[in-house]
Amino acid sequence: MFRVKRVFSIVKKEIRELLRDKISLITVLAVPLSMMLVFGYGLKLEIKHVPLGVLDYDNSYFSREILSKLISNGEYFYVKRYFSSEKELDRALTFGEVRGALLFPFNFEKDFKKGQGRFQLLIDGTFPYRAEVIKSYVNAVVSLENLNLMEKKGLKLPVSVKPRYWFNESLNQDYVVAVGTLAVVLAIAPAVFSALLIVKEKESGSIYNVYVSSIGKFEYLLGKLLTGFLVSSFNLAVLFVLLFFLFQVPLKGSFLLLILSSLLFISVSTAFGLLLSVFFTSQAAAFIGTVILTVVPSILYTGYLTPVSSMGKGALLTAHLIPTFYYMRLLKNIYFKASPFKYLFPDLLTLMAFFFVLFSLNYLFFKKRER
Amino acid sequence: MKFLILLYKEVVQFLRNRGLLIFAVYAFTLDIYLAATGIDLTLKNASFYAQDFDNSYTSRELLSKFPEPYFHFKGYLLSDKSVEDVLLKDRAVGVIRIPFNFEKRLKKGDRTEVAVIVNGAEVSASYLFSAYATQIIYNFITGQFFKPPVEVVPRIYFNQNASSKLFMAYSELLTVITLFLLLLPAAAVVLEKERGNVEMLTVSPLPNIVFMVAKSVAMGLIVLLFTAFALFFTVEKVVAVPFRGNELDFLLLTLLYVFTASGLSMFIASLSENMLQVSQLTILLLIPILYLSGNWTPIEAMPKLLQWLSVLSPLKYYIDGALAIAIKGVPLKELTSDILALTLQGGALFALGNYFMVRRI
């Protein structure tokens, strides 16, 4: 017989336990908050203040002119040190003193006057994304300089290229990162919290009280699920306050849909954590398993940092097995694109299906007796 | 002898915890493999469509200039509606729009404009896509008129094709190491607290400090073994990225880091009474350590305050040193500043962490 009262007594017990345990209470609230702040704020993919080394064999007016063009903006590059030999330069690159270097060869100016001057850009490739961005900055400055030089000779390029950013007109990447971080945080934090809810009773032995009590499997699991859901909903509210007031991400779509899909996703990730709690008999294993199974997939297969359209077939297939993939898409659609409901509906339905499957698995594998 | 027996007990206990063992193996193999082959922040395979109103020889020539594996041409679009559609459904990173009479106007020298429409809801790809596309179009058109007076020849050191695999394999390995080092010793101690074993220990003839150190050392050993396994097997064989330095150097540096991180773990243990606290505190410590290490955001791009704080992240020195050994082939003895920082931090944290732990019992 299903009794709502028993479900709530489980919830009440868990919440009371949490309220009495001050350190747990504080940390449970602090974890999602700190993740959101650190990665939402701190994850800057734009590359700034790159320390450059310069080795100018030519030491001519023109080489200095090019150098000044590169650093004139002041935001992207600055000259950390001038070098006099390639050996020194290599050493500085190896030990990370400079991240890139400009090498102007002898006769750079002469060659330019004859037709084409070439110089080298050496980049530390340890961090590939940074290397690519540095390359693209320098290329852009050089292109611009080429156009200017030709214009002085009276040659004007008839074509202009105009980049336009859709959905995020000013290309404010902080917005995209902040919204993406919300999805990642909600994949991790609720799961980690609920991953210990059952296994802790197994380890301390108090699970025997449950085995012999009149409470049913369904009621017990529902109680635990509700506990996780309630705690995470509170956290969700705090995260939304951050998104709206601190990050000030403009919301283009419907607020109601945003809340609805987020609550649905919290339930999914709570049910996932609970499943690990049902499976394992050690809290350490359940915890580390949850972290490993949520962190990498939800960063990797969801389009958090890399576009979904660049995934290979295999990766795309894997992505469809990960709930965060759907939630990330929902979030981006609602936040930036104000997509019509017909685009959102399938994803909402899929998340619901995930929830039912995960909860059923919980029900299937939880046994009210010692294994 | 007592110490060795304790060490043996911890190792056996770890090995018998099947769940933990499974995840440790997973983390040091598949997890690293997935991260290394999956996360690539550079522009790879960026899908794009073309809206070619001109459909001339020149416009097709221009589109053929977008090279694989950076770009991936998906096809032509006719209407603005379908442009919106592919971007809404995330089927492309961008669309190149070429206007009517592009070829004619180009030949006559009349003004015309190519549009690069980018999906702004992507993070790294949207910037690189527009930067590369703009560059390619300019180069193409410039090439029709004149030889560019200045040319830059870029050369990427240590990692010629800027492959993310190399960086991600090591970066994920170091992250996994940190996670396990923060958690395992603390979990081992708090488990005893939860079970009530600690009371027995305090009355046993064994000094408490020996007991604590044994736990850190045992877990450190286990992580070190897994690191060696991940290095020789996962990284070098499965992901198959080159290792330029000396493996022993890498492991020695890891050993230093083991002390630092397990010292931190003892702090967690001394604060915690149950595993919930351990788990949440582990994440709370892990996040700033990861962030301040400069692995995701270059330290020079951080706000000033965080740049100063980054001195505190032990992972910063470890990553610096480990990547220098693995990717640049620098010998350990040349990494004096990283070694010094790790030793100082490790010594202090390990001593303090264990001291606090003993005090709290």
Interface residues (C-beta under 8 A of the other chain):
Chain A: D21 I23 S24 T27 V28 A30 V31 S34 M35 V38 F39 G42 L43 K44 L45 E46 I47 K48 H49 V50 P51 I66 L93 T94 F95 G96 R99 F112 G115 Q116 G117 R118 F119 Q120 L121 L122 I123 D124 G125 T126 F127 P128 Y129 R130 A131 E132 V133 K135 S136 V138 N139 A140 V142 S143 E145 N146 L147 L149 M150 L155 L157 P158 V159 S160 V161 K162 P163 R164 Y165 W166 F167 N168 E169 L171 Q173 V176 V177 G180 I188 V192 F193 A195 L196 K200 E203 S204 F279 F280 T281 S282 Q283 A284 A285 A286 F287 I288 G289 V291 I292 V296 P297 I299 L300 Y301 G303 Y304 L305 T306 P307 V308 S309 S310 G312 A315 R329 K332 N333 F336 K337 S339 Y343
Chain B: N17 R18 G19 L20 I22 F23 A24 Y26 A27 D31 L34 A35 G38 I39 D40 L41 T42 L43 K44 N45 A46 S47 H72 L87 L88 K89 D90 R91 A92 V93 R105 L106 G109 D110 R111 T112 E113 V114 A115 V116 I117 V118 N119 G120 A121 E122 V123 S124 A125 S126 Y127 L128 S130 A131 Y132 A133 T134 Q135 I137 Y138 N139 I141 T142 F145 F146 K147 P148 P149 V150 E151 V152 V153 P154 R155 I156 Y157 F158 N159 Q160 A162 S163 S164 L166 F167 E172 V176 L179 F180 L183 L184 A187 L191 E194 R195 L271 S272 E273 N274 M275 L276 Q277 V278 S279 Q280 L281 T282 I283 L284 I287 P288 Y291 W296 T297 P298 E300 A301 M302 L306 D320 L323 A324 I327 K328 V330 E334
